[in-house]
Amino acid sequence: MEQRMACRLFKIGVAVIWSVSLIGCQTLVKDQGVLRVDSSQGIHSILSQTLLSAGGQKNGALYTAGAMAGFAKSFQPAKYKVVRVRYATDRRAVESNSDEVFGGEPGTMSYGSCHVSIPSVHRIGEIESPSLLKWEFTEDPKKHVVVLRTELEPAASFFEGIASDISATPEQSALIFVHGYNVSFVDAARRTAQMADDLQFSGVPVFFSWPSRAKYQSYTVDERNIEWAELDIKDFLRDFMEKTKATHVYLVAHSMGTRGLTRALAALSTERPELLEKIKGLILAAPDIDAEVFRRDIAPKLVSQGRSFTLYASSNDKALRASKMIHGYSRAGESGKGIVVVDGMDTIDASKVDTDLVGHSYFGSTRTIITDMHYLFRGAPPPDKRSGLESIGVPPDKYWYIKP
C-alpha cells in the first residue's frame, strides 16, 4: 500500500515538473542596463539536478520528496541582480589595495565597466548601505548596493562594446550621468546603477566621473577639478556621439557636475552642433552654478526644440545655501523669489518633497522626483501633462512645483 502511494506521488511529481518544462523556466539577468533571458538554468538542467539529488534514496516516498524539494529550491527568488554600468573617468588610478580603483586626483582618461548589485529588498530612491543601527559592518550584495567588480578597457573596445549594446536597445538609447561635489568613484557607480534601475531605463547606463576629492572640506579643490575636467567631458561626449551611433541620449548632471556638463555642451554647440541633435533629454539637478551666469550665458546655448530641458531647484537645499554664502550670489538650483526661469527650459521647484537633512540629493533619492524623471525618459510630455505637477505664474515667468 505504501509503495503504491509512493509510486503515485512520484508520478504526480514528475507530471508537475514536466508540465512546467512545457512552459519553460528561464532566469532574468539585468546586464548593461537591459534585462536578458539566461537559459543556462533551464528546466531540463533543473529536472536533472532534482532527480539526481534524490537518486540516492531507496524509499519511493523519500525519492519523490527529495526530487520535489530540489525542484522547489531551484525556484527560490534571487537575492540580488547585477546592473552593469559603463564609465569614463579622468581620475588618477589608485596604486594600493584600496577598494577604490580611482582616487580624487586628476589623471588621464580611463574607461571600463562596473558591475553593481541591486538587492531584492531595494527600495526606490535608496542606495542601501551597511548600517550600524542594524549591526551591519560589511557590504552584502543581498542587502546593499555594492560595486562587485570594476573592469578596465582600452578606449577602442570600450566604445565598440557600448555601440554593440546600444544597437540592441529599443531606441538605441543611453543615459550619461555626471556626479557632483563630494562624490567618490564608487559612489558615482552606485548612484548610476540605482538610478538606472529605479527609472527602469532600457538603454545603456554610463557615468563620467571627474576627480572629486569626496570630502566635505575639499569644496574649493573640487571646484578647481571640475573646471579642469571640462575639456575631458567635452571630448568624451563628442567621442560618444560619434562612435556609438546612439540616437537617443539622455544627460543627467547633479550639483557641481552641472558646471562641467553645461560648459562642455556649450562648447560642442559651437564646434559640433549636429552631434547635439542626438540628445533627447537634459536634466540639471540642483545646479551649483551662479544663477545669473546660468540664465544669461549658459542656458540659451542649451535650449533646443528637439529635446526636453529640465532644471530641478529647491529652497531647502542647504548645500546650495552654503555655496551662496561662499560665492556671494544665488545658485541656479535655488528656488524662491529669484528662481531661474528660461524660455525653452522647464523649471521645477522640488521644495515640497521630503528629503534628507541636507536636501541636496533629492533627484535620485525621492520617489516623486524619480517618477517625474521617468516621464522625461518616456517621450517627455510637457509639465502640464505630467501628474504631480502644478504651475505657478504666467509666461515668461511660468514654472512648476511638485505637489507634496
Contacts in CASP RR format, 6 or more apart in sequence:
PFRMAT RR
TARGET T0000
AUTHOR 0000-0000-0000
METHOD contacts of the structure
MODEL  1
MEQRMACRLFKIGVAVIWSVSLIGCQTLVKDQGVLRVDSSQGIHSILSQT
LLSAGGQKNGALYTAGAMAGFAKSFQPAKYKVVRVRYATDRRAVESNSDE
VFGGEPGTMSYGSCHVSIPSVHRIGEIESPSLLKWEFTEDPKKHVVVLRT
ELEPAASFFEGIASDISATPEQSALIFVHGYNVSFVDAARRTAQMADDLQ
FSGVPVFFSWPSRAKYQSYTVDERNIEWAELDIKDFLRDFMEKTKATHVY
LVAHSMGTRGLTRALAALSTERPELLEKIKGLILAAPDIDAEVFRRDIAP
KLVSQGRSFTLYASSNDKALRASKMIHGYSRAGESGKGIVVVDGMDTIDA
SKVDTDLVGHSYFGSTRTIITDMHYLFRGAPPPDKRSGLESIGVPPDKYW
YIKP
2 61 0 8 1.000
3 60 0 8 1.000
5 61 0 8 1.000
6 59 0 8 1.000
6 60 0 8 1.000
6 61 0 8 1.000
6 63 0 8 1.000
6 64 0 8 1.000
7 60 0 8 1.000
9 60 0 8 1.000
9 61 0 8 1.000
9 64 0 8 1.000
10 60 0 8 1.000
10 63 0 8 1.000
10 64 0 8 1.000
10 67 0 8 1.000
13 64 0 8 1.000
13 67 0 8 1.000
13 68 0 8 1.000
14 67 0 8 1.000
16 68 0 8 1.000
17 43 0 8 1.000
17 47 0 8 1.000
17 50 0 8 1.000
17 67 0 8 1.000
17 71 0 8 1.000
20 43 0 8 1.000
21 43 0 8 1.000
21 44 0 8 1.000
21 47 0 8 1.000
24 42 0 8 1.000
24 43 0 8 1.000
25 41 0 8 1.000
25 42 0 8 1.000
25 43 0 8 1.000
25 46 0 8 1.000
25 75 0 8 1.000
26 37 0 8 1.000
26 38 0 8 1.000
26 39 0 8 1.000
26 41 0 8 1.000
26 42 0 8 1.000
27 37 0 8 1.000
27 38 0 8 1.000
27 39 0 8 1.000
27 40 0 8 1.000
27 41 0 8 1.000
27 42 0 8 1.000
27 78 0 8 1.000
28 35 0 8 1.000
28 36 0 8 1.000
28 37 0 8 1.000
28 38 0 8 1.000
28 81 0 8 1.000
29 35 0 8 1.000
29 36 0 8 1.000
29 37 0 8 1.000
29 38 0 8 1.000
29 81 0 8 1.000
29 82 0 8 1.000
30 36 0 8 1.000
30 81 0 8 1.000
30 82 0 8 1.000
30 83 0 8 1.000
30 118 0 8 1.000
30 197 0 8 1.000
31 82 0 8 1.000
31 83 0 8 1.000
31 84 0 8 1.000
32 84 0 8 1.000
32 86 0 8 1.000
32 165 0 8 1.000
32 204 0 8 1.000
32 205 0 8 1.000
33 83 0 8 1.000
33 84 0 8 1.000
33 85 0 8 1.000
33 196 0 8 1.000
33 197 0 8 1.000
33 201 0 8 1.000
33 202 0 8 1.000
33 203 0 8 1.000
33 204 0 8 1.000
33 205 0 8 1.000
34 165 0 8 1.000
34 168 0 8 1.000
34 169 0 8 1.000
34 202 0 8 1.000
34 203 0 8 1.000
34 204 0 8 1.000
41 74 0 8 1.000
46 71 0 8 1.000
46 74 0 8 1.000
47 71 0 8 1.000
49 70 0 8 1.000
49 74 0 8 1.000
50 66 0 8 1.000
50 67 0 8 1.000
50 68 0 8 1.000
50 69 0 8 1.000
50 70 0 8 1.000
50 71 0 8 1.000
50 74 0 8 1.000
51 67 0 8 1.000
53 66 0 8 1.000
53 67 0 8 1.000
53 69 0 8 1.000
53 70 0 8 1.000
54 62 0 8 1.000
54 63 0 8 1.000
54 64 0 8 1.000
54 65 0 8 1.000
54 66 0 8 1.000
54 67 0 8 1.000
54 69 0 8 1.000
54 70 0 8 1.000
55 63 0 8 1.000
56 63 0 8 1.000
57 63 0 8 1.000
57 66 0 8 1.000
77 120 0 8 1.000
78 120 0 8 1.000
79 119 0 8 1.000
79 120 0 8 1.000
79 141 0 8 1.000
79 142 0 8 1.000
80 117 0 8 1.000
80 118 0 8 1.000
80 119 0 8 1.000
80 120 0 8 1.000
80 141 0 8 1.000
80 142 0 8 1.000
81 117 0 8 1.000
81 118 0 8 1.000
81 120 0 8 1.000
82 115 0 8 1.000
82 116 0 8 1.000
82 117 0 8 1.000
82 118 0 8 1.000
82 148 0 8 1.000
83 115 0 8 1.000
83 116 0 8 1.000
83 117 0 8 1.000
83 118 0 8 1.000
83 193 0 8 1.000
83 196 0 8 1.000
83 197 0 8 1.000
83 205 0 8 1.000
84 113 0 8 1.000
84 114 0 8 1.000
84 115 0 8 1.000
84 116 0 8 1.000
85 113 0 8 1.000
85 114 0 8 1.000
85 116 0 8 1.000
85 189 0 8 1.000
85 192 0 8 1.000
85 193 0 8 1.000
85 196 0 8 1.000
85 205 0 8 1.000
85 206 0 8 1.000
85 207 0 8 1.000
86 111 0 8 1.000
86 112 0 8 1.000
86 113 0 8 1.000
86 158 0 8 1.000
86 162 0 8 1.000
86 204 0 8 1.000
86 205 0 8 1.000
86 206 0 8 1.000
86 207 0 8 1.000
87 111 0 8 1.000
87 112 0 8 1.000
87 113 0 8 1.000
87 114 0 8 1.000
87 185 0 8 1.000
87 188 0 8 1.000
87 189 0 8 1.000
87 206 0 8 1.000
87 207 0 8 1.000
87 208 0 8 1.000
87 209 0 8 1.000
88 109 0 8 1.000
88 110 0 8 1.000
88 111 0 8 1.000
88 112 0 8 1.000
88 158 0 8 1.000
88 206 0 8 1.000
88 207 0 8 1.000
88 208 0 8 1.000
88 209 0 8 1.000
88 236 0 8 1.000
89 102 0 8 1.000
89 109 0 8 1.000
89 110 0 8 1.000
89 111 0 8 1.000
89 185 0 8 1.000
89 208 0 8 1.000
89 209 0 8 1.000
89 210 0 8 1.000
89 211 0 8 1.000
90 106 0 8 1.000
90 107 0 8 1.000
90 108 0 8 1.000
90 109 0 8 1.000
90 110 0 8 1.000
90 210 0 8 1.000
90 211 0 8 1.000
90 229 0 8 1.000
90 232 0 8 1.000
91 102 0 8 1.000
91 103 0 8 1.000
91 104 0 8 1.000
91 105 0 8 1.000
91 106 0 8 1.000
91 107 0 8 1.000
91 110 0 8 1.000
91 185 0 8 1.000
91 209 0 8 1.000
91 210 0 8 1.000
91 211 0 8 1.000
92 102 0 8 1.000
92 103 0 8 1.000
92 104 0 8 1.000
92 105 0 8 1.000
92 106 0 8 1.000
92 107 0 8 1.000
92 108 0 8 1.000
92 211 0 8 1.000
93 101 0 8 1.000
93 102 0 8 1.000
93 103 0 8 1.000
93 110 0 8 1.000
94 100 0 8 1.000
94 101 0 8 1.000
94 102 0 8 1.000
94 103 0 8 1.000
99 186 0 8 1.000
100 184 0 8 1.000
100 185 0 8 1.000
100 186 0 8 1.000
101 150 0 8 1.000
101 185 0 8 1.000
102 110 0 8 1.000
102 185 0 8 1.000
102 209 0 8 1.000
102 211 0 8 1.000
103 184 0 8 1.000
103 185 0 8 1.000
103 211 0 8 1.000
103 214 0 8 1.000
104 184 0 8 1.000
104 211 0 8 1.000
104 212 0 8 1.000
104 213 0 8 1.000
104 214 0 8 1.000
104 225 0 8 1.000
105 211 0 8 1.000
106 211 0 8 1.000
106 225 0 8 1.000
106 228 0 8 1.000
106 229 0 8 1.000
107 211 0 8 1.000
109 155 0 8 1.000
109 232 0 8 1.000
109 236 0 8 1.000
110 152 0 8 1.000
111 152 0 8 1.000
111 153 0 8 1.000
111 154 0 8 1.000
111 155 0 8 1.000
111 158 0 8 1.000
111 159 0 8 1.000
112 150 0 8 1.000
112 151 0 8 1.000
112 152 0 8 1.000
112 153 0 8 1.000
112 158 0 8 1.000
113 150 0 8 1.000
113 151 0 8 1.000
113 153 0 8 1.000
114 147 0 8 1.000
114 149 0 8 1.000
114 150 0 8 1.000
114 151 0 8 1.000
114 189 0 8 1.000
114 193 0 8 1.000
115 147 0 8 1.000
115 148 0 8 1.000
115 149 0 8 1.000
115 150 0 8 1.000
115 151 0 8 1.000
116 145 0 8 1.000
116 146 0 8 1.000
116 147 0 8 1.000
116 148 0 8 1.000
116 189 0 8 1.000
116 190 0 8 1.000
116 192 0 8 1.000
116 193 0 8 1.000
116 194 0 8 1.000
117 141 0 8 1.000
117 142 0 8 1.000
117 144 0 8 1.000
117 145 0 8 1.000
117 146 0 8 1.000
117 148 0 8 1.000
118 145 0 8 1.000
118 193 0 8 1.000
118 194 0 8 1.000
118 197 0 8 1.000
119 128 0 8 1.000
119 141 0 8 1.000
119 142 0 8 1.000
119 143 0 8 1.000
119 144 0 8 1.000
119 145 0 8 1.000
120 142 0 8 1.000
121 128 0 8 1.000
121 142 0 8 1.000
121 143 0 8 1.000
122 128 0 8 1.000
122 145 0 8 1.000
122 194 0 8 1.000
122 197 0 8 1.000
124 198 0 8 1.000
124 367 0 8 1.000
124 370 0 8 1.000
125 194 0 8 1.000
125 198 0 8 1.000
125 364 0 8 1.000
125 365 0 8 1.000
125 366 0 8 1.000
125 367 0 8 1.000
125 370 0 8 1.000
126 194 0 8 1.000
126 365 0 8 1.000
127 145 0 8 1.000
127 187 0 8 1.000
127 190 0 8 1.000
127 191 0 8 1.000
127 194 0 8 1.000
127 365 0 8 1.000
128 143 0 8 1.000
128 144 0 8 1.000
128 145 0 8 1.000
129 139 0 8 1.000
129 144 0 8 1.000
129 145 0 8 1.000
130 136 0 8 1.000
130 137 0 8 1.000
130 138 0 8 1.000
130 139 0 8 1.000
130 140 0 8 1.000
130 144 0 8 1.000
136 143 0 8 1.000
136 144 0 8 1.000
139 146 0 8 1.000
140 146 0 8 1.000
141 148 0 8 1.000
145 190 0 8 1.000
145 193 0 8 1.000
145 194 0 8 1.000
146 190 0 8 1.000
147 186 0 8 1.000
147 189 0 8 1.000
147 190 0 8 1.000
150 189 0 8 1.000
155 239 0 8 1.000
159 239 0 8 1.000
159 240 0 8 1.000
159 243 0 8 1.000
159 244 0 8 1.000
160 243 0 8 1.000
162 174 0 8 1.000
162 204 0 8 1.000
162 206 0 8 1.000
162 240 0 8 1.000
162 243 0 8 1.000
162 244 0 8 1.000
163 243 0 8 1.000
163 244 0 8 1.000
163 245 0 8 1.000
165 203 0 8 1.000
165 204 0 8 1.000
166 172 0 8 1.000
166 173 0 8 1.000
166 174 0 8 1.000
166 203 0 8 1.000
166 204 0 8 1.000
166 244 0 8 1.000
166 245 0 8 1.000
166 246 0 8 1.000
167 245 0 8 1.000
169 202 0 8 1.000
169 203 0 8 1.000
169 204 0 8 1.000
170 202 0 8 1.000
170 203 0 8 1.000
171 202 0 8 1.000
171 203 0 8 1.000
171 247 0 8 1.000
171 248 0 8 1.000
172 245 0 8 1.000
172 246 0 8 1.000
172 247 0 8 1.000
172 248 0 8 1.000
173 201 0 8 1.000
173 202 0 8 1.000
173 203 0 8 1.000
173 204 0 8 1.000
173 246 0 8 1.000
173 247 0 8 1.000
173 248 0 8 1.000
173 249 0 8 1.000
173 250 0 8 1.000
173 280 0 8 1.000
174 203 0 8 1.000
174 204 0 8 1.000
174 205 0 8 1.000
174 206 0 8 1.000
174 240 0 8 1.000
174 244 0 8 1.000
174 246 0 8 1.000
174 248 0 8 1.000
174 249 0 8 1.000
174 250 0 8 1.000
175 192 0 8 1.000
175 195 0 8 1.000
175 196 0 8 1.000
175 199 0 8 1.000
175 201 0 8 1.000
175 203 0 8 1.000
175 204 0 8 1.000
175 205 0 8 1.000
175 206 0 8 1.000
175 249 0 8 1.000
175 250 0 8 1.000
175 252 0 8 1.000
175 377 0 8 1.000
176 206 0 8 1.000
176 207 0 8 1.000
176 208 0 8 1.000
176 237 0 8 1.000
176 240 0 8 1.000
176 249 0 8 1.000
176 250 0 8 1.000
176 251 0 8 1.000
176 252 0 8 1.000
177 188 0 8 1.000
177 191 0 8 1.000
177 192 0 8 1.000
177 195 0 8 1.000
177 205 0 8 1.000
177 206 0 8 1.000
177 207 0 8 1.000
177 208 0 8 1.000
177 252 0 8 1.000
177 253 0 8 1.000
177 254 0 8 1.000
178 207 0 8 1.000
178 208 0 8 1.000
178 210 0 8 1.000
178 233 0 8 1.000
178 251 0 8 1.000
178 252 0 8 1.000
178 253 0 8 1.000
178 254 0 8 1.000
178 257 0 8 1.000
178 258 0 8 1.000
178 260 0 8 1.000
178 261 0 8 1.000
179 187 0 8 1.000
179 188 0 8 1.000
179 191 0 8 1.000
179 207 0 8 1.000
179 209 0 8 1.000
179 210 0 8 1.000
179 212 0 8 1.000
179 254 0 8 1.000
179 255 0 8 1.000
179 257 0 8 1.000
180 212 0 8 1.000
180 222 0 8 1.000
180 226 0 8 1.000
180 253 0 8 1.000
180 254 0 8 1.000
180 255 0 8 1.000
180 256 0 8 1.000
180 257 0 8 1.000
180 258 0 8 1.000
180 288 0 8 1.000
181 212 0 8 1.000
181 219 0 8 1.000
181 222 0 8 1.000
181 223 0 8 1.000
181 226 0 8 1.000
181 255 0 8 1.000
181 256 0 8 1.000
181 257 0 8 1.000
181 288 0 8 1.000
181 319 0 8 1.000
182 212 0 8 1.000
182 213 0 8 1.000
182 214 0 8 1.000
182 215 0 8 1.000
182 216 0 8 1.000
182 218 0 8 1.000
182 219 0 8 1.000
182 222 0 8 1.000
183 191 0 8 1.000
183 209 0 8 1.000
183 212 0 8 1.000
183 214 0 8 1.000
184 212 0 8 1.000
184 214 0 8 1.000
185 209 0 8 1.000
187 214 0 8 1.000
188 207 0 8 1.000
188 209 0 8 1.000
189 207 0 8 1.000
189 209 0 8 1.000
191 207 0 8 1.000
191 364 0 8 1.000
192 205 0 8 1.000
192 206 0 8 1.000
192 207 0 8 1.000
193 205 0 8 1.000
194 364 0 8 1.000
195 201 0 8 1.000
195 205 0 8 1.000
195 252 0 8 1.000
195 364 0 8 1.000
195 370 0 8 1.000
196 205 0 8 1.000
198 364 0 8 1.000
198 370 0 8 1.000
199 370 0 8 1.000
199 373 0 8 1.000
199 374 0 8 1.000
199 377 0 8 1.000
200 374 0 8 1.000
201 377 0 8 1.000
204 246 0 8 1.000
206 240 0 8 1.000
208 233 0 8 1.000
208 236 0 8 1.000
210 225 0 8 1.000
210 226 0 8 1.000
210 228 0 8 1.000
210 229 0 8 1.000
210 232 0 8 1.000
210 233 0 8 1.000
210 257 0 8 1.000
210 260 0 8 1.000
211 225 0 8 1.000
211 228 0 8 1.000
211 229 0 8 1.000
212 218 0 8 1.000
212 222 0 8 1.000
212 225 0 8 1.000
212 226 0 8 1.000
212 256 0 8 1.000
213 221 0 8 1.000
213 222 0 8 1.000
213 225 0 8 1.000
219 323 0 8 1.000
219 326 0 8 1.000
222 256 0 8 1.000
223 256 0 8 1.000
226 256 0 8 1.000
226 257 0 8 1.000
226 259 0 8 1.000
226 260 0 8 1.000
227 259 0 8 1.000
227 260 0 8 1.000
229 260 0 8 1.000
230 259 0 8 1.000
230 260 0 8 1.000
230 263 0 8 1.000
230 264 0 8 1.000
230 267 0 8 1.000
231 264 0 8 1.000
233 260 0 8 1.000
233 261 0 8 1.000
233 264 0 8 1.000
234 263 0 8 1.000
234 264 0 8 1.000
234 265 0 8 1.000
234 267 0 8 1.000
234 268 0 8 1.000
237 264 0 8 1.000
237 265 0 8 1.000
237 268 0 8 1.000
237 275 0 8 1.000
238 268 0 8 1.000
238 271 0 8 1.000
238 272 0 8 1.000
238 275 0 8 1.000
240 246 0 8 1.000
240 249 0 8 1.000
241 249 0 8 1.000
241 272 0 8 1.000
241 275 0 8 1.000
241 276 0 8 1.000
241 278 0 8 1.000
242 275 0 8 1.000
246 278 0 8 1.000
247 278 0 8 1.000
248 278 0 8 1.000
248 280 0 8 1.000
249 278 0 8 1.000
249 279 0 8 1.000
249 280 0 8 1.000
249 281 0 8 1.000
250 279 0 8 1.000
250 280 0 8 1.000
250 281 0 8 1.000
250 282 0 8 1.000
250 283 0 8 1.000
250 376 0 8 1.000
250 377 0 8 1.000
251 261 0 8 1.000
251 265 0 8 1.000
251 279 0 8 1.000
251 281 0 8 1.000
251 282 0 8 1.000
251 283 0 8 1.000
252 283 0 8 1.000
252 285 0 8 1.000
252 363 0 8 1.000
252 373 0 8 1.000
253 260 0 8 1.000
253 261 0 8 1.000
253 262 0 8 1.000
253 283 0 8 1.000
253 284 0 8 1.000
253 285 0 8 1.000
253 287 0 8 1.000
254 285 0 8 1.000
254 286 0 8 1.000
254 361 0 8 1.000
254 363 0 8 1.000
255 285 0 8 1.000
255 286 0 8 1.000
255 287 0 8 1.000
255 288 0 8 1.000
255 319 0 8 1.000
255 360 0 8 1.000
256 288 0 8 1.000
257 288 0 8 1.000
258 284 0 8 1.000
258 285 0 8 1.000
258 287 0 8 1.000
258 288 0 8 1.000
258 289 0 8 1.000
258 332 0 8 1.000
259 287 0 8 1.000
259 288 0 8 1.000
259 289 0 8 1.000
261 284 0 8 1.000
262 284 0 8 1.000
262 287 0 8 1.000
262 289 0 8 1.000
262 294 0 8 1.000
262 298 0 8 1.000
262 302 0 8 1.000
263 298 0 8 1.000
265 276 0 8 1.000
265 279 0 8 1.000
265 282 0 8 1.000
265 301 0 8 1.000
265 302 0 8 1.000
266 298 0 8 1.000
266 301 0 8 1.000
266 302 0 8 1.000
268 275 0 8 1.000
268 276 0 8 1.000
269 276 0 8 1.000
269 301 0 8 1.000
269 302 0 8 1.000
276 304 0 8 1.000
277 304 0 8 1.000
277 306 0 8 1.000
279 304 0 8 1.000
279 307 0 8 1.000
280 306 0 8 1.000
280 307 0 8 1.000
280 308 0 8 1.000
280 379 0 8 1.000
280 380 0 8 1.000
281 307 0 8 1.000
281 308 0 8 1.000
281 309 0 8 1.000
281 310 0 8 1.000
281 376 0 8 1.000
281 380 0 8 1.000
282 302 0 8 1.000
282 307 0 8 1.000
282 308 0 8 1.000
282 309 0 8 1.000
282 310 0 8 1.000
283 310 0 8 1.000
283 311 0 8 1.000
283 312 0 8 1.000
283 363 0 8 1.000
283 373 0 8 1.000
283 376 0 8 1.000
284 310 0 8 1.000
284 311 0 8 1.000
284 312 0 8 1.000
284 332 0 8 1.000
284 333 0 8 1.000
285 312 0 8 1.000
285 362 0 8 1.000
285 363 0 8 1.000
285 364 0 8 1.000
285 369 0 8 1.000
286 312 0 8 1.000
286 313 0 8 1.000
286 314 0 8 1.000
286 317 0 8 1.000
286 319 0 8 1.000
286 320 0 8 1.000
286 333 0 8 1.000
286 360 0 8 1.000
286 361 0 8 1.000
286 362 0 8 1.000
286 363 0 8 1.000
287 294 0 8 1.000
287 311 0 8 1.000
287 331 0 8 1.000
287 332 0 8 1.000
287 333 0 8 1.000
288 319 0 8 1.000
288 320 0 8 1.000
288 323 0 8 1.000
288 331 0 8 1.000
288 332 0 8 1.000
288 333 0 8 1.000
289 298 0 8 1.000
289 331 0 8 1.000
289 332 0 8 1.000
289 333 0 8 1.000
290 327 0 8 1.000
290 329 0 8 1.000
290 330 0 8 1.000
290 331 0 8 1.000
290 332 0 8 1.000
291 329 0 8 1.000
291 330 0 8 1.000
291 331 0 8 1.000
291 332 0 8 1.000
291 333 0 8 1.000
291 334 0 8 1.000
291 338 0 8 1.000
291 340 0 8 1.000
292 329 0 8 1.000
292 330 0 8 1.000
294 332 0 8 1.000
294 340 0 8 1.000
295 332 0 8 1.000
295 340 0 8 1.000
295 342 0 8 1.000
299 340 0 8 1.000
299 342 0 8 1.000
299 345 0 8 1.000
300 342 0 8 1.000
302 309 0 8 1.000
302 345 0 8 1.000
303 309 0 8 1.000
303 342 0 8 1.000
303 343 0 8 1.000
303 344 0 8 1.000
303 345 0 8 1.000
308 346 0 8 1.000
308 376 0 8 1.000
308 379 0 8 1.000
308 380 0 8 1.000
309 344 0 8 1.000
309 345 0 8 1.000
309 346 0 8 1.000
310 345 0 8 1.000
310 346 0 8 1.000
310 347 0 8 1.000
310 348 0 8 1.000
310 376 0 8 1.000
311 332 0 8 1.000
311 333 0 8 1.000
311 340 0 8 1.000
311 345 0 8 1.000
311 346 0 8 1.000
311 347 0 8 1.000
311 348 0 8 1.000
312 333 0 8 1.000
312 348 0 8 1.000
312 350 0 8 1.000
312 362 0 8 1.000
312 363 0 8 1.000
312 369 0 8 1.000
313 332 0 8 1.000
313 333 0 8 1.000
313 334 0 8 1.000
313 335 0 8 1.000
313 339 0 8 1.000
313 340 0 8 1.000
313 347 0 8 1.000
313 348 0 8 1.000
313 349 0 8 1.000
313 350 0 8 1.000
313 351 0 8 1.000
314 320 0 8 1.000
314 333 0 8 1.000
314 334 0 8 1.000
314 335 0 8 1.000
314 349 0 8 1.000
314 350 0 8 1.000
314 351 0 8 1.000
314 353 0 8 1.000
314 355 0 8 1.000
314 359 0 8 1.000
314 362 0 8 1.000
315 334 0 8 1.000
315 335 0 8 1.000
315 336 0 8 1.000
315 349 0 8 1.000
315 351 0 8 1.000
316 351 0 8 1.000
316 355 0 8 1.000
316 359 0 8 1.000
317 333 0 8 1.000
317 334 0 8 1.000
317 358 0 8 1.000
317 359 0 8 1.000
317 360 0 8 1.000
318 357 0 8 1.000
318 358 0 8 1.000
318 359 0 8 1.000
318 360 0 8 1.000
319 358 0 8 1.000
319 359 0 8 1.000
319 360 0 8 1.000
320 331 0 8 1.000
320 333 0 8 1.000
320 334 0 8 1.000
320 360 0 8 1.000
321 334 0 8 1.000
323 331 0 8 1.000
324 330 0 8 1.000
324 331 0 8 1.000
324 334 0 8 1.000
330 338 0 8 1.000
332 340 0 8 1.000
333 340 0 8 1.000
335 349 0 8 1.000
335 350 0 8 1.000
335 351 0 8 1.000
336 349 0 8 1.000
336 351 0 8 1.000
339 347 0 8 1.000
339 349 0 8 1.000
339 399 0 8 1.000
340 347 0 8 1.000
341 347 0 8 1.000
341 396 0 8 1.000
341 397 0 8 1.000
341 398 0 8 1.000
341 399 0 8 1.000
343 395 0 8 1.000
343 396 0 8 1.000
346 382 0 8 1.000
346 383 0 8 1.000
346 399 0 8 1.000
346 400 0 8 1.000
347 399 0 8 1.000
347 400 0 8 1.000
348 372 0 8 1.000
348 383 0 8 1.000
348 389 0 8 1.000
348 399 0 8 1.000
348 400 0 8 1.000
348 401 0 8 1.000
348 402 0 8 1.000
349 392 0 8 1.000
349 399 0 8 1.000
349 400 0 8 1.000
349 401 0 8 1.000
349 402 0 8 1.000
350 362 0 8 1.000
350 366 0 8 1.000
350 368 0 8 1.000
350 369 0 8 1.000
350 401 0 8 1.000
350 402 0 8 1.000
351 401 0 8 1.000
352 401 0 8 1.000
352 402 0 8 1.000
352 403 0 8 1.000
352 404 0 8 1.000
353 362 0 8 1.000
353 366 0 8 1.000
353 368 0 8 1.000
353 369 0 8 1.000
353 402 0 8 1.000
353 404 0 8 1.000
354 366 0 8 1.000
354 404 0 8 1.000
355 361 0 8 1.000
355 362 0 8 1.000
355 365 0 8 1.000
355 366 0 8 1.000
356 362 0 8 1.000
356 365 0 8 1.000
362 369 0 8 1.000
363 369 0 8 1.000
363 373 0 8 1.000
364 370 0 8 1.000
368 388 0 8 1.000
368 402 0 8 1.000
369 402 0 8 1.000
372 386 0 8 1.000
372 388 0 8 1.000
372 389 0 8 1.000
372 402 0 8 1.000
375 381 0 8 1.000
375 386 0 8 1.000
383 389 0 8 1.000
383 391 0 8 1.000
383 400 0 8 1.000
384 391 0 8 1.000
388 402 0 8 1.000
388 403 0 8 1.000
389 400 0 8 1.000
389 401 0 8 1.000
389 402 0 8 1.000
389 403 0 8 1.000
390 400 0 8 1.000
390 401 0 8 1.000
390 403 0 8 1.000
391 398 0 8 1.000
391 399 0 8 1.000
391 400 0 8 1.000
392 398 0 8 1.000
392 399 0 8 1.000
392 400 0 8 1.000
392 401 0 8 1.000
393 399 0 8 1.000
END
